[in-house]
Amino acid sequence: MPSFKYKATDINGKVVEGIMEAKEERSVITILQNRGYIPINIIYPEPKKKGIENPLLWLFHRIPQQQVINFTAELAGLLKAGVPIDRSLKTLIGIVEKKKFRKILEDVLISLEKGSSVADALERFPMVFSPFYVNMVRAGEASATLDITLRRLSDFLSRSREIRNHIVSALIYPAILTIFSGFSIIILLTFVIPKFAATFSEIGQAIPLSTVALIKISETITNYWWAFLLSLIAPYLLFYSYTTTGPGQLAWDRLKLKIPIVDVIIRNAEVIRFSRSMGTLLKAGVPVLKSIDIVSNIIINRSIVKSIIKLHDSVKRGEGLGHPLKKEAIFPSMAVEMIIVGEETGRLDEMLLEVADTFEAHLKENTKRFLSILEPALIIFMGILVGFIVVSMLLAIFSVNEIPF
């Protein structure tokens, strides 16, 4: 027999909530009325899908963020045109490409038809709809501006994705350069140098010290390849294990904020994330304290998160947002001053979004500057390694009077 969640009032107007087993919704209403209660809302709580709750299974059923962005924008457009929410969802279900996402939207529609709010229906799928997303929708429902809120949410998700893609695409070339150079060096050490070493051994003539060292390195890697792999993997695993713990992650995040250039990029990225999230939430009507709690789960750097959590108590004491941020010194001074001005003029939500736009341009410039240093440094470093190998082998060849072929 299914269980129904109910909300009702007694004869004194007191609201009561509970769960009742019954054959159908009508039976719950009848039982409540017989007990002297006036039913307000009856919800059939469908069980959550295990595939969504299990992170390992979710890796194989992940919904692309672009699809969520498209869904949000299209739903906003339909609602703005006056199409009811249930009909809008039915329309979008028919055009969604990914089967898993279509199933999720069908479940959301079923929940709506049974009396659930849009936010509560979406909240059942946290791997697709984040707490930020759900709270934005909840605020839009409460203020009867769901279409406007969804449009802002779509813009927020699009801009966040654009920033992330910009950083990732900027790092692709250095990553490819490092990987291919590493493979080239390994091939030289494991295949090319052993052939030369065999030739030099047959000749029996003295060879330069650098060549001897290179041959020894090659022999060590070839004969003890498992130890070589372990020496590469073990430090990474130890580092990963440490940085996934609370203290380890906090220590690593603090260290990143002390690395020149890198700290500027991280602070710019986080101030964009903080400002755009807070501005979007406040514009949707979410209270400041609630917005801070939500944003603290969006920020990535744990050191900055720790400072943002302190804002909750500061704002609660009436200190505002800007001055506590200035005291924590986690964001650039310009961003903090803009936030203070926004509070003083009563335009905090707009100023936060302005901060995000301003520092988005700064982030792109700082990323470009960082890469202008990183790429030549990688090329020079890899060039020195490969050059050492080539020169060592050439010196050995020149030192040999005759090489039999």
N, C-alpha and C positions, 0 to 999 in steps of 0.2 A: 504494500500500500504506500503510495507516495506521501512525502511530507511537504506541507505548505507553511511558508512564513506569513504571519498575519500581523496587522497593526489595526487596533480598534480603540474606541473610547468607551468608558463606563458611563453610568447615569450622572456622575459628577463631572464628566468631561475629562477625566484623567486618561492619558494615552497608555495603552498596554500593548506589549509585543510578545510574540512567542511562536512556537512551531507546533503544528497539529497534523496528525496523520488522518487522511480522509481519502475517499475514492475519487472525488473531484472537487473543484473550487466551490461549486454551489453548496456542497455538503458542509464545507468550512463556514460559509456565510450563515447557513441555517443553524449550525451548532452555536456559533457566536451570538446570534440573535436570541436563541433560546436561553442563553446564559445571561442575557440582559446587556450585551455589548452591541455597539454600532460599528460594523466593519468599515475601515478606511482604505486598506490596501491588502490584497492577497497576492502572494508571489510564490510560484513553484520554483524552488531553487534547483536548477539542473546541476548535476555533478560536473565538476571541472574535468576537462580532458587531460588524461595522464600525459599524453604526448606533449602538451604545452608545458606541464609542470616539470618534466624531466629535461634538464639542460642538454644531456647527451643525445637524447632523441631529437630535441629541438634543432640541433645542428643540421640535421638532415631535412628539416621541414621549415627552415627559417624563411620568414616573409621579407622580401627585399624592402628596404626603407622607402625606395622610390615609389613602390606600389602603395604604401601607406600614405605617402604625400599626395599621390594622384587621387586616391580614395577621398582624402580629406578635402582637397580642392573641389572635386566633383560633387561631393555631398554638400559643401557650402554653396556651390552654384545652384543645385537643385532646390535647396531650402530657400535661397534668396528669391528664386522664381516662384515660390509659393507652393511647391510640391510637399505634401506631408512627409514626415520622417520615415514612416513605414514604407510608403510607396517609393521614396527616394532610395531606401536600402534595397528594395526588390529590384529596382532599375539597375543599381550598381552591381548587385549579385549576378545579374545576367551578363555583365560585360567584364567581370574580373577574370583574369587569365589563370592565375595560380589556384589550383584546386583547394589547397589547404586554406588559403585566405578566404575563398568562397564559402567553405564550410564554417569558418569562424563568423563571417558576416551573417550566414544563415542562422547560427546559434544566437547571435545578437538580436536578429529580427524576432526570433521565437521569444526571447526574453522580453522584448518590447511589447509584443502582442499579449504577454501574460501580465503586463502592468509594471514592468521594471523601467527605471529611468535609463536614458542613453548612457550616462556615465557609469551606472551600476552594471549595465550589460557589458560595456567595454572593459570594465575593471576585472572581469573574469579571465582576461587574456593579457596578463602583464608582460609577456614576452613580445607582444605586438604593440600594445598601447601602454606606454609608460605612465607612472603616477602623474607626471607633468601633463601629459595628454589628457588623462582622465579628469584631473582637477580643472583644466581649462574647459572641458566639455561641461563639467558640473556647474562651473561659474556661468557659462553661456546659457545653460538651461534655467538657472535661477534668475537670471536677468532678462530672459526671453530674447536673447540676442545670439542664439546658437549659430546662425548663419555667419554673422560677423566674426564671432569667436573662432569658428572653424577656418575662416579665411585667414585670420591672423595666425592661427596655428599652422596652417599650410605654409604661409610665408616664413614663419620661424623655422620649421623643419627644412624647408628648401635652402634657406641661408646657412643653417648649421651644416647641412650636407655639402654645400658649396665650399665652405671653409675647410671641412675635413678632407674633401677631395683635392683641394688646392695643396694642402700640406702633404698628402699621400703622393700625389703626382709629382710634387717637387722632389720627393725623396726616392723616386723610382730609379732615376739615372745613377745616383751614387750607390744605390743598393745593387743594381745590375753590374756596375763597374767593379765593385768589391767582390761579388760572386764570381764573375768571369776571371778576374785577376787571380783570385784564390785557386780556382780550378786550373788555371794555366801553370801556376807555381807548383801545384801538387803533381800535375802531369810531368813537368820537367824533373821534379825530384824522384818520382817513382818509375818513370819509363825512359826518359832521355839520358839522365846522368848515369844510371846503372850501366848502360851500353858503353858510355865513354870510360867509366871506371874499369870495366872488363878489358878494354883496349889498353889503358894505361898500365894495368896490372901485368899484361902480357909483355909489354915493352920493358918494364922494370926500371924505368928511369925516374929520377926525382921530379916531383911536380910541386908547384907553388903551394904554400901553406893554406891559402884561401880555398884552393881546389880540394885539398885534403879534407878540410873542415866540411866543405860542401858534400863530398862523397860520404863522409861519416854521417852527416845528417840524413842523406838519402838512404844509406844502409839501415839506419835506425828506424826511419819511417817505414821502409819496405819490410824489414824483419819483425818489427814490433808495431805494426799498423794498428792493432787493437789498443795498444797503450797510447798511441798518438790520438786515436779517436776519443779515447777515454779522457785524455788531457784537454780535449776541446769541449767535450760534452759535460764532464763533471763540474767544471767551474760555472757553466751556464745553469746546470740543474741546481747547484748550491745557491747561486744568485737568485734564481727563480723561486726556489723554496723559501728563501729569506724574505724576498720582497713581496711574497704573497701573504706573509703574516702581517698583523696590524703594525707592530713596531718597525718591522723591516720596510714595509711600504712607506710609512711615514718618514723614516730616515732617508730612503732613496728619493722621495719627493722633495725633501728639504735640500738634499745634495744637488738635485737638478736646478733648484732655484739659486744656486751659488755658482753655476757654470756660466761664464761670460757668453753673451749672445743667446745661448739656449734659454737662460732665465728670462730674457726679454720676450722671446717667442712664447714661452709657456705662460707668462703673466698676461701677455696680450690675448692669447687664446682663451684664457680663463676669464678675463674681464669681459670679453665678447660673450662668452657663454653665460656668465652671471648677469650682465646687463640686458642681453636680449631676452633671457628667461624671465627675469624680474619684471622688465618692462611689459612683456607680453602678458604675464599673469596679472599685473596690476591694472593694465588696460582692460582686461576681461572682468575685473571686479573682484579678484581673489584678494583677501586681506593680506597686509604686509607680513605679519607673523607666519601665516600659512605659506605665503610665497617663499619666505626664507627657508622654511623647512623643506619645501619641494626642491628649491634650487640647490640646497646643500647635498642633495642626492644626484644632481646633474654634474656638478664640478668634479673633475677627475683628480687633480692634485690634492692628496690627503692633507698636506700642510695648509693649503689654502682653505680646504673644507673645515679644518679645525678652527680657523679664524672666523669663518662665516657662521658657524654654529654659535659662536659667542655673540654674534649680532642679534640673535633672537632675544637674549636677556637685555641687551642694550636698548633695543627698540621698545621692549616691554616697559623699560624704566623711563621711556619718553626721550631718549637721547637722539632719536632719529637714526638715519642710515649712514649718512655721509661722514659725520664726525667719528663714530666708532670705526668706520673703514679707514679713516685717516690715521687713527691711533694704531690699528693693526698693521698698516703699511704693507699690505699684500698686493695692492694694485697701483699702477702708475698715478702720480700726483694729479695729472691732468684729468684722468677719469674720475677721481674722487672729488675734485673741485667742481666738475660738471654735475655730479650727483648732488653735492651740497647746494649748488645754485638751483637745481631742479626742485629740491625740497623747499627752499626759500620762496620760490615763485609759484609753488603749487602745481608744478608740471613734472613731477618725478617720473611718471611712466614714460612721457615723451622724451625726457632728457636721458633716461636709461637706454632707450632705443637709439638715441643720437650718439651716445657713448659707444654702443655696439657698432654702429656704422663707421664712426671715426676710427676706432681701433681695428676694424676689419682691414682698412687701407694700410694702417701701420703694420699689421701682421704680415700682409703680403710683401711689404717692403722689407721687413726684417727677415722674412724667410728667404727672399731673393738675396739679401746681403749675406746670410748664413751660408747659402749654397755657393755663392761666389768665392767663399773661403774654403768650404768643405771639398768641393770638386777638385780644384787644383791641388789641395793637400793630399787627397786620395791618389790622384794621378802621380804626384811626386813620390809618395810613399811606395806605391806599387812599382813605379819605374825604378826606384832604388833597389827593391828586392829582385826584380827580374834582371836589372842591369848587373847586380852583383853575381847572379848565377851565370849570365852570359859571359861577363868579363873573366870570371874565374875559370870557365871552360876554355876560353880563348887563350888565356895565359898558359894553361896547361898544354894546349896544342902547339903554341909557339915555342914552348920549352923543349918539345920533343923534336929530335933531329929528323926522325923518320917514323912514319906511322904506317904499318903494314895494312893493306886492304885486301 
